[in-house]
Amino acid sequence: MGETANSTAEKAPKKSWFKGLKSEFKKIIWPDKEHLVKQSVAVITVTIILGAIIYFLDTVFDYGMGFIIG
């Protein structure tokens, strides 16, 4: 008897949660292909540039520390 009431009480919040999730997904505005490509290229470009800067600084600091230490 207690199990039936408990299982019914557990299912109600899950249904409500999934209904809310479904309504939130309907509000999403997905980017079109043009914007997606532009943003992807921007992210890849910035990542490569920052990687090159970090590599350059690491090399300079490594050379500088080698010069100071030894």
DOTIRO-487132 format. One record per residue: residue in three letters; chain; x, y, z of N, C-alpha, C, CB in turn; residue number from 1. Coordinates in nm, 4 decimals, m for minus. Glycine has a CB too. Example, Ala and Ser with C-alpha at 12.3 -4.5 7.8 and 13.67 -1.06 7.14 Angstrom:
<nodes>
- residuo, cadena, n.X, n.Y, n.Z, ca.X, ca.Y, ca.Z, c.X, c.Y, c.Z, cb.X, cb.Y, cb.Z, num
- ala, A, 1.3190, m0.5690, 0.7800, 1.2300, m0.4500, 0.7800, 1.3200, m0.3300, 0.7800, 1.1308, m0.4473, 0.9046, 1
- ser, A, 1.2850, m0.2250, 0.7080, 1.3670, m0.1060, 0.7140, 1.2900, 0.0030, 0.7870, 1.4084, m0.0598, 0.5725, 2
</nodes>
This chain:
<nodes>
- residuo, cadena, n.X, n.Y, n.Z, ca.X, ca.Y, ca.Z, c.X, c.Y, c.Z, cb.X, cb.Y, cb.Z, num
- met, A, 0.0820, m0.1187, 0.0000, 0.0000, 0.0000, 0.0000, 0.0867, 0.1255, 0.0000, m0.0935, m0.0004, 0.1199, 1
- gly, A, 0.1902, 0.1278, 0.0845, 0.2791, 0.2429, 0.0896, 0.3642, 0.2538, m0.0356, 0.3679, 0.2350, 0.2117, 2
- glu, A, 0.3955, 0.1401, m0.0966, 0.4776, 0.1423, m0.2163, 0.4052, 0.2054, m0.3340, 0.5208, 0.0026, m0.2518, 3
- thr, A, 0.2762, 0.1826, m0.3457, 0.1996, 0.2383, m0.4568, 0.1929, 0.3901, m0.4460, 0.0580, 0.1788, m0.4601, 4
- ala, A, 0.1687, 0.4396, m0.3264, 0.1612, 0.5844, m0.3064, 0.2976, 0.6480, m0.3297, 0.1102, 0.6173, m0.1645, 5
- asn, A, 0.4014, 0.5814, m0.2862, 0.5365, 0.6343, m0.3012, 0.5770, 0.6400, m0.4473, 0.6359, 0.5498, m0.2226, 6
- ser, A, 0.5483, 0.5355, m0.5249, 0.5874, 0.5346, m0.6653, 0.5089, 0.6378, m0.7456, 0.5673, 0.3958, m0.7248, 7
- thr, A, 0.3825, 0.6612, m0.7094, 0.3031, 0.7637, m0.7774, 0.3578, 0.9023, m0.7462, 0.1549, 0.7543, m0.7361, 8
- ala, A, 0.3979, 0.9246, m0.6226, 0.4523, 1.0547, m0.5828, 0.5858, 1.0811, m0.6508, 0.4688, 1.0619, m0.4305, 9
- glu, A, 0.6638, 0.9774, m0.6777, 0.7933, 0.9957, m0.7432, 0.7781, 1.0250, m0.8917, 0.8798, 0.8724, m0.7239, 10
- lys, A, 0.6761, 0.9717, m0.9561, 0.6585, 0.9910, m1.1000, 0.6095, 1.1312, m1.1334, 0.5612, 0.8886, m1.1547, 11
- ala, A, 0.5301, 1.1920, m1.0485, 0.4742, 1.3234, m1.0777, 0.5816, 1.4300, m1.0970, 0.3811, 1.3650, m0.9670, 12
- pro, A, 0.6806, 1.4420, m1.0066, 0.7839, 1.5439, m1.0299, 0.8660, 1.5175, m1.1548, 0.8758, 1.5520, m0.9109, 13
- lys, A, 0.8895, 1.3904, m1.1880, 0.9671, 1.3590, m1.3077, 0.8928, 1.4028, m1.4331, 0.9978, 1.2089, m1.3142, 14
- lys, A, 0.7617, 1.3792, m1.4388, 0.6832, 1.4229, m1.5545, 0.6854, 1.5743, m1.5646, 0.5380, 1.3720, m1.5450, 15
- ser, A, 0.6705, 1.6400, m1.4521, 0.6716, 1.7859, m1.4511, 0.8072, 1.8389, m1.4976, 0.6389, 1.8390, m1.3104, 16
- trp, A, 0.9133, 1.7732, m1.4512, 1.0471, 1.8162, m1.4891, 1.0695, 1.7992, m1.6390, 1.1524, 1.7379, m1.4106, 17
- phe, A, 1.0260, 1.6870, m1.6949, 1.0426, 1.6633, m1.8379, 0.9571, 1.7588, m1.9202, 1.0073, 1.5189, m1.8721, 18
- lys, A, 0.8384, 1.7924, m1.8712, 0.7542, 1.8900, m1.9425, 0.8215, 2.0267, m1.9434, 0.6138, 1.8998, m1.8771, 19
- gly, A, 0.8807, 2.0641, m1.8305, 0.9536, 2.1903, m1.8232, 1.0742, 2.1905, m1.9142, 0.9967, 2.2182, m1.6812, 20
- leu, A, 1.1442, 2.0786, m1.9174, 1.2618, 2.0661, m2.0040, 1.2221, 2.0790, m2.1507, 1.3328, 1.9316, m1.9798, 21
- lys, A, 1.1129, 2.0154, m2.1874, 1.0660, 2.0216, m2.3255, 1.0275, 2.1642, m2.3633, 0.9469, 1.9274, m2.3461, 22
- ser, A, 0.9610, 2.2355, m2.2728, 0.9214, 2.3729, m2.3039, 1.0440, 2.4646, m2.3138, 0.8240, 2.4259, m2.1969, 23
- glu, A, 1.1478, 2.4378, m2.2327, 1.2695, 2.5184, m2.2408, 1.3444, 2.4923, m2.3712, 1.3607, 2.4894, m2.1213, 24
- phe, A, 1.3447, 2.3679, m2.4181, 1.4107, 2.3362, m2.5443, 1.3414, 2.4043, m2.6617, 1.4139, 2.1853, m2.5659, 25
- lys, A, 1.2115, 2.4270, m2.6510, 1.1404, 2.4966, m2.7586, 1.1808, 2.6434, m2.7668, 0.9894, 2.4856, m2.7381, 26
- lys, A, 1.2334, 2.6995, m2.6588, 1.2734, 2.8407, m2.6547, 1.4125, 2.8643, m2.7137, 1.2700, 2.8911, m2.5114, 27
- ile, A, 1.4884, 2.7573, m2.7346, 1.6250, 2.7712, m2.7843, 1.6234, 2.8179, m2.9292, 1.7017, 2.6382, m2.7715, 28
- ile, A, 1.7068, 2.9167, m2.9576, 1.7238, 2.9636, m3.0951, 1.8588, 2.9114, m3.1431, 1.7154, 3.1220, m3.1051, 29
- trp, A, 1.8549, 2.8131, m3.2308, 1.9764, 2.7511, m3.2791, 2.0385, 2.8374, m3.3886, 1.9479, 2.6091, m3.3310, 30
- pro, A, 2.1719, 2.8484, m3.3927, 2.2367, 2.9295, m3.4957, 2.2252, 2.8631, m3.6330, 2.3846, 2.9528, m3.4604, 31
- asp, A, 2.2203, 2.9488, m3.7352, 2.2187, 2.8915, m3.8694, 2.3618, 2.8522, m3.9073, 2.1585, 2.9926, m3.9734, 32
- lys, A, 2.3752, 2.7885, m4.0206, 2.5043, 2.7318, m4.0608, 2.6114, 2.8406, m4.0755, 2.4894, 2.6548, m4.1930, 33
- glu, A, 2.5735, 2.9557, m4.1305, 2.6698, 3.0639, m4.1529, 2.7293, 3.1132, m4.0200, 2.6021, 3.1811, m4.2277, 34
- his, A, 2.6433, 3.1386, m3.9225, 2.6924, 3.1860, m3.7933, 2.7742, 3.0785, m3.7216, 2.5753, 3.2300, m3.7054, 35
- leu, A, 2.7324, 2.9558, m3.7339, 2.8044, 2.8460, m3.6703, 2.9455, 2.8337, m3.7260, 2.7289, 2.7147, m3.6893, 36
- val, A, 2.9588, 2.8459, m3.8582, 3.0905, 2.8366, m3.9208, 3.1772, 2.9550, m3.8786, 3.0775, 2.8314, m4.0746, 37
- lys, A, 3.1213, 3.0764, m3.8793, 3.1978, 3.1950, m3.8398, 3.2464, 3.1842, m3.6962, 3.1132, 3.3210, m3.8566, 38
- gln, A, 3.1592, 3.1416, m3.6065, 3.1968, 3.1306, m3.4663, 3.2989, 3.0195, m3.4449, 3.0736, 3.1058, m3.3803, 39
- ser, A, 3.2850, 2.9111, m3.5168, 3.3810, 2.8007, m3.5047, 3.5184, 2.8435, m3.5539, 3.3326, 2.6776, m3.5837, 40
- val, A, 3.5224, 2.9150, m3.6650, 3.6501, 2.9639, m3.7179, 3.7130, 3.0616, m3.6197, 3.6306, 3.0311, m3.8558, 41
- ala, A, 3.6319, 3.1487, m3.5596, 3.6840, 3.2446, m3.4621, 3.7436, 3.1727, m3.3409, 3.5728, 3.3409, m3.4170, 42
- val, A, 3.6756, 3.0715, m3.2917, 3.7252, 2.9971, m3.1754, 3.8550, 2.9251, m3.2094, 3.6196, 2.8959, m3.1265, 43
- ile, A, 3.8607, 2.8609, m3.3245, 3.9823, 2.7882, m3.3642, 4.0981, 2.8853, m3.3844, 3.9577, 2.7069, m3.4935, 44
- thr, A, 4.0718, 3.0002, m3.4468, 4.1761, 3.1000, m3.4706, 4.2320, 3.1537, m3.3394, 4.1215, 3.2152, m3.5553, 45
- val, A, 4.1439, 3.1913, m3.2485, 4.1889, 3.2447, m3.1195, 4.2664, 3.1378, m3.0421, 4.0681, 3.2948, m3.0361, 46
- thr, A, 4.2218, 3.0151, m3.0487, 4.2911, 2.9064, m2.9799, 4.4323, 2.8874, m3.0347, 4.2118, 2.7761, m2.9929, 47
- ile, A, 4.4471, 2.8910, m3.1667, 4.5792, 2.8751, m3.2280, 4.6694, 2.9930, m3.1923, 4.5667, 2.8620, m3.3814, 48
- ile, A, 4.6155, 3.1150, m3.1969, 4.6954, 3.2344, m3.1644, 4.7412, 3.2301, m3.0187, 4.6139, 3.3636, m3.1908, 49
- leu, A, 4.6491, 3.1989, m2.9272, 4.6877, 3.1928, m2.7858, 4.7874, 3.0792, m2.7606, 4.5630, 3.1743, m2.6971, 50
- gly, A, 4.7700, 2.9676, m2.8286, 4.8659, 2.8588, m2.8154, 5.0043, 2.9006, m2.8614, 4.8195, 2.7380, m2.8943, 51
- ala, A, 5.0110, 2.9757, m2.9716, 5.1401, 3.0237, m3.0220, 5.2033, 3.1237, m2.9252, 5.1226, 3.0884, m3.1605, 52
- ile, A, 5.1225, 3.2112, m2.8682, 5.1742, 3.3083, m2.7707, 5.2289, 3.2367, m2.6480, 5.0639, 3.4081, m2.7291, 53
- ile, A, 5.1534, 3.1394, m2.5974, 5.1993, 3.0648, m2.4797, 5.3273, 2.9877, m2.5114, 5.0893, 2.9677, m2.4307, 54
- tyr, A, 5.3340, 2.9274, m2.6294, 5.4555, 2.8550, m2.6704, 5.5747, 2.9506, m2.6771, 5.4343, 2.7859, m2.8079, 55
- phe, A, 5.5550, 3.0687, m2.7366, 5.6616, 3.1675, m2.7490, 5.7106, 3.2119, m2.6113, 5.6132, 3.2887, m2.8298, 56
- leu, A, 5.6154, 3.2454, m2.5221, 5.6540, 3.2901, m2.3878, 5.7245, 3.1787, m2.3110, 5.5306, 3.3379, m2.3095, 57
- asp, A, 5.6791, 3.0570, m2.3250, 5.7426, 2.9436, m2.2577, 5.8859, 2.9253, m2.3072, 5.6614, 2.8146, m2.2807, 58
- thr, A, 5.9045, 2.9393, m2.4369, 6.0383, 2.9258, m2.4945, 6.1305, 3.0375, m2.4452, 6.0308, 2.9272, m2.6481, 59
- val, A, 6.0794, 3.1602, m2.4421, 6.1594, 3.2736, m2.3949, 6.1963, 3.2552, m2.2478, 6.0826, 3.4065, m2.4148, 60
- phe, A, 6.0988, 3.2174, m2.1651, 6.1273, 3.1974, m2.0233, 6.2236, 3.0804, m2.0019, 5.9974, 3.1733, m1.9462, 61
- asp, A, 6.2097, 2.9761, m2.0813, 6.3008, 2.8610, m2.0692, 6.4426, 2.9038, m2.1061, 6.2543, 2.7428, m2.1601, 62
- tyr, A, 6.4573, 2.9794, m2.2112, 6.5884, 3.0282, m2.2524, 6.6452, 3.1214, m2.1449, 6.5793, 3.1012, m2.3889, 63
- gly, A, 6.5593, 3.2095, m2.0939, 6.6038, 3.3047, m1.9897, 6.6474, 3.2326, m1.8629, 6.4913, 3.4042, m1.9562, 64
- met, A, 6.5721, 3.1335, m1.8213, 6.6086, 3.0587, m1.7001, 6.7371, 2.9792, m1.7247, 6.4930, 2.9633, m1.6570, 65
- gly, A, 6.7508, 2.9246, m1.8432, 6.8758, 2.8531, m1.8761, 6.9950, 2.9470, m1.8743, 6.8651, 2.7859, m2.0137, 66
- phe, A, 6.9758, 3.0680, m1.9200, 7.0833, 3.1685, m1.9225, 7.1201, 3.2086, m1.7797, 7.0402, 3.2941, m2.0048, 67
- ile, A, 7.0174, 3.2277, m1.6940, 7.0435, 3.2710, m1.5556, 7.1064, 3.1581, m1.4737, 6.9126, 3.3184, m1.4882, 68
- ile, A, 7.0518, 3.0399, m1.4857, 7.0983, 2.9287, m1.4028, 7.2288, 2.8703, m1.4539, 6.9929, 2.8203, m1.3967, 69
- gly, A, 7.2399, 2.8577, m1.5817, 7.3553, 2.7829, m1.6182, 7.4274, 2.8127, m1.7385, 7.3231, 2.6587, m1.6254, 70
</nodes>
